[in-house]
């Protein structure tokens, strides 16, 4: 794919404190996106206003659920490639340019490496483990690739998921929608793990719930069918 046009889709629920940094990081890309879409998902704060003040396309929905927000943003996206970025994350400037190189190699979807947005040893240790897990799982085509705060998909790949499963992002999945997306993506195309660049994301989840509890939760998403797609074992 030469000179792909990127649509960056940011689902955001009550993210008025983070969303401006995320949007600004999309504008600092060395390879500029076609558009940035923020989906204000069942918000009761100023997320939508902050995003509009920065001049991006904003959709508002009262329907909760991150998968619904991602599907809604995709429905109006005009790009050749969809990039789904968590709203408490900052993209490194070379990320879109690096994704183009993976597309040239024949990858149709993938995820990017994560670093901590905040300084400190805990963040380094947490995301070093996350990186190790992602590298390991990348070698196994019938497993997902661990959770992803940034996932990309070509339009044709996304359409392929819809044709095969009836949906792109699974709105019946309460948690682990990224694990489900990666798992199904590996079944219809080449799924990349971008190691050399990626995003910085907030540690707030780990600070709120604790590292061990978060890792246990992610492990349940990995092994329990009820925590991911109801179609996970169907084909």
SULRAJO-V167457 format. One record per backbone hydrogen bond with DSSP energy under -1.0 kcal/mol. CO is the residue of the C=O (numbers start at 1). NH is the residue of the N-H. E is the energy in kcal/mol with one decimal. If there is no record, write none. Layout:
co	nh	e
CO	NH	E
CO	NH	E
This chain:
co	nh	e
5	80	-2.3
5	81	-2.0
6	34	-1.9
6	35	-1.5
7	83	-2.7
8	37	-3.5
9	85	-2.0
10	39	-2.4
12	41	-2.8
15	18	-1.4
15	19	-2.9
18	22	-1.6
19	23	-2.6
20	24	-2.5
21	25	-1.7
22	26	-1.0
23	27	-1.1
35	8	-2.5
36	57	-1.7
37	10	-3.2
38	59	-2.7
39	12	-2.7
40	61	-2.3
46	50	-2.6
47	51	-2.3
48	52	-2.5
49	53	-2.6
51	56	-1.5
52	55	-2.0
57	38	-2.9
59	40	-3.0
61	42	-3.3
65	69	-1.9
66	70	-2.4
67	71	-2.6
68	72	-2.6
69	73	-2.4
70	74	-2.2
71	75	-1.8
80	155	-3.0
81	7	-2.9
82	153	-2.4
83	9	-3.4
84	151	-2.0
86	89	-1.1
88	202	-1.4
90	200	-2.7
92	95	-2.1
93	30	-2.5
94	98	-2.1
95	99	-2.4
96	100	-1.9
97	101	-1.0
98	102	-1.5
99	103	-2.3
100	104	-2.0
102	107	-2.0
103	106	-1.6
108	154	-2.6
109	192	-2.6
110	152	-2.6
111	194	-2.8
113	199	-2.3
115	201	-2.7
120	124	-1.4
121	125	-2.5
122	126	-2.8
123	127	-2.4
124	128	-1.4
125	129	-1.9
126	130	-2.0
127	131	-2.0
128	132	-2.3
129	133	-2.5
130	134	-2.3
131	135	-2.4
132	136	-2.0
133	137	-2.8
134	138	-1.6
136	139	-1.3
137	140	-1.9
140	143	-1.5
149	86	-2.5
150	112	-1.7
151	84	-3.4
152	110	-2.0
153	82	-3.5
154	158	-2.5
155	159	-2.7
156	160	-1.8
157	161	-1.9
158	162	-2.1
159	163	-2.5
160	164	-2.1
161	165	-3.1
162	166	-1.8
170	173	-1.3
176	180	-2.2
177	181	-2.2
178	182	-2.3
179	183	-2.4
180	184	-2.5
181	185	-2.3
182	186	-2.0
185	188	-1.1
185	189	-1.4
190	108	-2.0
190	109	-1.6
192	111	-2.3
194	113	-1.7
197	113	-1.1
198	92	-2.6
199	115	-2.6
200	90	-3.0
201	117	-2.9
203	207	-2.4
204	208	-2.4
205	209	-2.4
206	210	-1.6
210	214	-2.0
211	215	-2.6
212	216	-2.3
213	217	-2.3
214	218	-2.4
215	219	-2.1
216	220	-2.0
217	221	-1.8
218	222	-1.5
219	223	-2.0
220	224	-2.5
224	227	-1.5
225	228	-1.7
229	232	-1.5
231	234	-1.9
